[in-house]
Amino acid sequence: MRVRFLLPILALAAVFVATPVSAAPAQAADACYSWGRTLAQEASGDDVRQLQIRVSGYPGYGGVLALDGQFGPGTKAAVTRFQQAYGLGADGIAGPATFAKIYQLQDDDCTPVNFTYAELNRCNSTWSGGNVPAATAKANALVSMWKLQAMRHAMGDRPIVVNGGFRSVACNNAVGGAAASRHLYGDAVDLGAGAQGFCALAQQARNHGFSEILGPGYPGHSDHTHVAHRSTRFWSASSCGI
């Protein structure tokens, strides 16, 4: 976690004497990633893509936010929903207040505070052996964690139980996974019932950027809810009305 240092009381008093009252303090940098400019529509670059990852859980019902580094209407809408979720001024512009909230929500490895890489990889700590390079699998898992963070907040900030995520081909074969399982790409997560229940998780996931949702009523998914990313939408949890 980040460590902040406080000035001694006397030194702080001296700063206030010497500094005009109208001077706003600069936003503290974050150990993981920090933004150096306000971002709005028509902005582009890696800083936009980093923002998109953090707000990827706010695309709206059935939506998936493109992580393309282009600040378009979809990104503005996602930023607005993020701001609304945390009681910020909801103008769709990512400035100091929005970034400050993101800094509070992320740990020093860029994961959201309530999820870890270890939770999403109980198979192969090097993230290798799947259907994509290890770096890609790990990056995909990071996006899934930010989507889960949004989902967790929407469900009253109650813990979400993660049973597993990335699988190498060997791990996938060992558990009888499908040959084309999204677990092999690092962007699938299996969720336990927790305090919410499988159906509540499946239903809520529809709002947070998951194009694949499988749960009770779908073969082999009576004991967990599965969320993932895929190129086309596939939701099936008939026992949950999905």
Helices and strands as residue ranges (DSSP letters): H 9-18, H 46-54, H 73-85, H 96-105, H 134-154, E 162-164, H 169-174, G 182-185, E 188-191, H 198-205, E 212-214, E 225-228, E 234-236, G 238-240
